[in-house]
Amino acid sequence: MRNIAKCVAAGVFALAAAAGLFTWRASAQEQPTFRVAVDLVTTDVIVRDNRDQFVSDLKPSEIEVYEDGIKQDISSLVLSHGGRIFNQLAPPPPPVQEGIILPRNRPSNDTAGRIFLLFIDDLHLDFQSTPRTRELLKKMLRNLIHEGDMFGIVTTGTSSISEQLTYDRQILESLIDKVTGGALKPKEIIDANQGANGPTELRHRAHVAFSTAYDLMKNLEKVQNRRKAVIYVSSGYDFNPFEQSRLEETARRMHVETSELESDPFFRTQQSSQMLSEGDLIRELTELTRAANRANATIYTIDPRGLVAGPDMDAEVST
């Protein structure tokens, strides 16, 4: 386990060596036939010096690969170090020209930077958390996302933001001010229609959020050889919230006492099914986690509210 940890932390060189096979078949009456076969073999190599330190500046001319005593040609040498990928056989940059300085065009196949996907679940962000969420995103832009990193931003609710992966930091700066929390208020959840599995609108919003995140993970599977991080900003999920307040509201609508409603067999059956909704939530999270593993992406969850003990004091919720 210790060796594996050192391997991940230090870096890895990926080698691709081409081994050629040359055959000749001929007869007295026929022209010679030449057949050539080339095998490309890729392997990971960890190079260390005499002090057991990883060598991050290895040159292609400083390494040789042999198979059965025969030297092989190295067709690709890629360095993975600190979450970034560098092609050691890439051509050198063009010389600097004097005169008017123009913006440098970034190649479409640049794979040196990282990928950050900002997933803003504004369907489950309180409106009062909007200023804190925007400040959090601005802090990420200053301290987390560096030059050469690709990033995108997607929201689930009324902010209606869906920006593809880009290098342009100005795009993210302009989109931050559009992020607005649109979660249901406690009063809206208590007064909403109740189904067999709890508040129907709440379940629908959670399904939209998880489906959007799952589709993003499927798209990230197509990106190879990049360090991928998903910043998941949400206030969390609860499929059976404010249970006592919802019970009192249901009893008020039915013009019965709360104790009488609790003793009703049909209501007890319905309440039991709502308590099982926690299993549905776990299943949704499990499927999303599996999709992230397949995409080789890491999820970092952030609640902009910080550490809170419950709803606001002005909310009409039974304590």
C-alpha positions in Angstrom: 0.0 0.0 0.0 2.9 2.4 0.8 4.5 1.8 -2.6 1.2 2.5 -4.4 0.7 5.7 -2.4 4.2 6.9 -3.4 3.5 6.1 -7.0 0.3 8.2 -7.1 1.8 11.1 -5.3 5.0 11.3 -7.3 4.1 10.7 -10.9 4.3 8.2 -13.6 5.9 8.0 -17.0 3.9 6.2 -19.7 6.0 4.5 -22.4 4.8 3.3 -25.7 7.4 1.1 -27.5 6.9 -0.2 -31.0 8.3 -3.7 -31.7 8.6 -4.5 -35.5 8.3 -7.9 -37.0 9.7 -8.3 -40.5 9.2 -11.4 -42.7 10.0 -12.3 -46.3 8.5 -15.1 -48.3 9.7 -15.8 -51.8 10.0 -18.5 -54.4 11.8 -19.0 -57.6 8.8 -18.2 -59.8 7.2 -15.4 -57.6 8.0 -11.9 -56.6 9.2 -11.5 -53.0 6.3 -10.6 -50.6 7.1 -8.4 -47.6 4.9 -8.5 -44.5 5.4 -6.0 -41.6 3.6 -6.1 -38.2 4.0 -3.5 -35.5 3.0 -4.0 -31.9 2.5 -0.9 -29.6 3.1 -1.7 -26.0 2.2 0.8 -23.3 3.5 0.6 -19.8 3.9 2.8 -16.7 7.4 3.5 -15.4 8.3 5.2 -12.1 11.9 6.6 -12.3 13.7 7.4 -9.1 17.2 8.6 -8.3 19.7 7.3 -5.8 17.8 9.2 -3.0 14.5 7.5 -3.9 13.2 10.8 -5.3 10.9 10.9 -8.4 12.7 12.2 -11.5 10.3 14.6 -13.2 12.6 16.0 -15.9 13.5 12.7 -17.6 14.4 13.2 -21.3 13.5 10.7 -24.0 17.2 10.4 -24.9 17.9 9.3 -21.3 15.8 6.1 -21.4 16.1 2.9 -23.4 13.7 0.0 -23.7 14.8 -3.5 -24.7 12.9 -6.7 -25.5 14.8 -9.9 -25.6 18.0 -7.9 -25.9 16.7 -5.9 -28.9 16.4 -2.2 -28.5 12.8 -0.9 -29.2 11.8 2.5 -30.5 9.9 4.8 -28.1 7.0 6.4 -29.9 5.4 8.1 -27.0 6.6 9.4 -23.6 4.0 11.0 -21.4 4.6 12.4 -17.8 1.8 12.3 -15.2 2.8 14.5 -12.3 0.7 16.4 -9.8 -2.5 15.6 -11.6 -1.2 17.1 -14.9 -0.3 15.3 -18.1 2.8 16.4 -20.2 3.8 15.0 -23.6 7.6 14.7 -23.4 7.9 14.1 -27.2 5.9 17.2 -28.1 7.6 19.6 -30.5 9.2 22.7 -28.9 7.3 26.0 -28.9 8.0 28.4 -31.7 10.5 31.2 -31.1 9.2 34.5 -29.7 8.7 37.0 -32.4 9.2 40.7 -32.0 6.5 43.3 -32.8 2.8 43.2 -31.9 2.1 40.7 -29.2 -1.1 38.7 -30.0 -2.9 36.4 -27.6 -1.5 32.9 -27.8 -3.9 30.3 -29.3 -4.4 27.3 -27.1 -4.2 24.0 -28.9 -7.4 22.0 -28.8 -5.5 18.9 -27.6 -3.9 20.5 -24.6 -3.9 18.0 -21.8 -1.6 19.6 -19.3 -4.3 21.2 -17.1 -7.0 19.8 -14.9 -10.8 19.8 -15.3 -13.1 21.4 -12.8 -16.9 21.0 -13.2 -18.9 23.3 -10.9 -22.2 21.7 -10.3 -24.5 24.2 -8.6 -27.7 22.6 -7.3 -29.6 25.8 -6.9 -32.9 23.8 -6.7 -31.6 22.9 -3.2 -29.9 26.2 -2.2 -31.8 28.7 0.0 -32.3 32.1 -1.5 -30.6 33.6 1.6 -27.5 31.5 0.8 -27.1 33.3 -2.6 -24.5 35.9 -1.5 -22.4 33.3 0.3 -22.6 30.9 -2.7 -21.4 33.6 -5.1 -18.6 34.6 -2.8 -17.6 30.9 -2.6 -17.4 30.6 -6.4 -15.3 33.7 -6.6 -12.9 32.3 -4.1 -12.6 29.1 -6.1 -11.8 31.2 -9.2 -9.0 33.0 -7.4 -7.5 30.1 -5.4 -8.5 26.8 -7.0 -8.7 27.2 -10.8 -5.3 28.1 -12.3 -4.0 28.9 -15.8 -4.3 25.9 -18.1 -7.2 24.4 -16.2 -10.5 23.7 -18.0 -13.7 24.3 -16.2 -17.5 24.3 -16.7 -20.5 25.3 -14.7 -24.0 23.8 -14.6 -27.0 24.6 -12.5 -30.2 22.6 -11.9 -32.7 25.3 -11.3 -33.8 28.7 -12.3 -30.3 30.1 -12.7 -30.3 28.3 -16.0 -26.6 28.1 -16.5 -25.0 25.5 -18.7 -21.4 26.4 -19.8 -19.3 23.8 -21.6 -15.7 23.2 -20.6 -13.6 26.3 -21.4 -10.3 28.0 -20.5 -11.9 31.5 -20.5 -12.0 32.7 -16.9 -14.0 35.8 -17.8 -17.0 33.5 -18.7 -17.0 32.1 -15.2 -16.7 35.6 -13.7 -19.8 36.8 -15.7 -21.8 33.7 -14.7 -21.2 33.8 -11.0 -23.6 36.8 -10.6 -26.4 34.8 -12.2 -26.4 32.0 -9.6 -29.5 32.4 -7.3 -30.8 29.9 -4.8 -34.3 28.6 -5.5 -34.9 25.9 -2.9 -38.4 25.4 -1.3 -39.1 27.2 1.9 -40.1 25.2 4.9 -43.6 26.6 4.7 -43.9 25.5 1.1 -42.7 22.0 1.9 -45.2 21.7 4.8 -48.1 23.0 2.7 -47.3 21.1 -0.4 -49.2 18.0 -1.7 -48.2 14.8 0.1 -47.9 11.6 -1.8 -47.3 8.0 -0.6 -43.5 8.7 -0.6 -43.6 12.2 0.9 -43.7 15.7 -0.6 -44.1 15.2 -4.4 -42.4 18.4 -5.4 -39.4 17.7 -3.2 -38.9 14.2 -4.7 -39.2 15.7 -8.2 -36.6 18.3 -7.5 -34.2 15.7 -6.1 -34.7 13.5 -9.1 -33.9 16.4 -11.5 -30.7 17.2 -9.6 -29.5 13.6 -9.5 -30.4 13.0 -13.2 -28.4 16.1 -14.2 -25.4 15.1 -12.2 -25.6 11.6 -13.6 -25.6 12.9 -17.2 -22.6 15.0 -16.4 -20.7 12.0 -15.2 -21.5 10.1 -18.4 -20.0 13.0 -20.4 -16.9 13.1 -18.3 -16.2 9.4 -19.1 -15.2 10.6 -22.6 -12.4 12.7 -21.3 -9.1 10.7 -20.9 -5.8 11.4 -19.2 -7.0 14.3 -17.2 -7.5 14.9 -13.5 -11.3 15.5 -13.1 -12.9 17.2 -10.1 -16.6 17.9 -9.6 -17.4 20.6 -7.1 -20.9 19.7 -5.9 -22.6 22.8 -4.2 -25.8 21.9 -2.5 -27.6 22.2 0.8 -28.3 18.5 0.8 -31.4 16.3 0.5 -34.1 15.0 2.9 -37.0 13.0 1.5 -38.9 13.2 4.7 -38.4 16.7 6.2 -40.3 18.5 8.9 -42.2 15.3 9.8 -44.1 16.7 12.8 -45.0 20.0 11.1 -46.4 18.1 8.1 -48.4 15.8 10.4 -50.0 18.8 12.1 -50.8 20.5 8.8 -52.4 17.3 7.5 -54.5 17.0 10.7 -55.6 20.6 10.3 -56.8 20.1 6.8 -58.7 17.0 7.8 -60.2 18.8 10.8 -59.0 16.1 13.2 -56.7 16.0 16.2 -53.1 15.0 15.6 -53.4 12.1 18.0 -56.5 10.8 16.1 -54.7 11.0 12.8 -51.6 9.1 14.2 -53.9 6.2 15.3 -55.4 5.9 11.8 -54.2 2.6 10.2 -54.1 4.0 6.7 -52.1 7.0 7.8 -49.6 4.8 9.8 -49.0 2.7 6.6 -48.4 5.8 4.6 -46.1 7.2 7.2 -44.1 4.0 7.2 -43.6 4.2 3.4 -42.3 7.7 3.8 -39.8 6.6 6.4 -38.5 4.1 3.9 -37.7 7.0 1.5 -34.3 7.2 3.0 -33.4 4.0 1.1 -34.4 5.7 -2.1 -32.0 8.6 -1.3 -29.2 6.2 -0.6 -29.8 4.4 -3.9 -29.7 7.7 -5.8 -26.4 8.6 -4.2 -25.0 5.2 -4.8 -25.7 5.4 -8.5 -24.1 8.8 -8.8 -21.0 7.6 -6.9 -20.7 4.6 -9.3 -21.0 6.9 -12.3 -18.2 9.2 -10.9 -16.0 6.1 -10.4 -16.5 5.0 -14.0 -15.6 8.6 -15.1 -12.5 8.6 -12.9 -13.8 11.9 -11.3 -13.7 13.0 -7.7 -16.7 14.7 -6.1 -16.2 17.4 -3.5 -19.4 18.4 -1.8 -19.9 21.9 -0.4 -22.8 23.3 1.7 -22.5 27.1 1.5 -24.6 27.4 4.7 -21.7 26.0 6.7 -22.5 24.4 10.1 -26.2 25.0 10.9 -28.4 23.5 13.6 -31.7 23.8 11.7 -34.0 26.2 9.8 -34.1 29.9 10.4 -35.8 31.2 13.5 -38.5 33.0 11.4 -39.5 29.7 9.7 -42.8 28.3 10.9 -41.5 24.9 11.8 -42.2 22.8 14.9 -39.2 22.2 17.0 
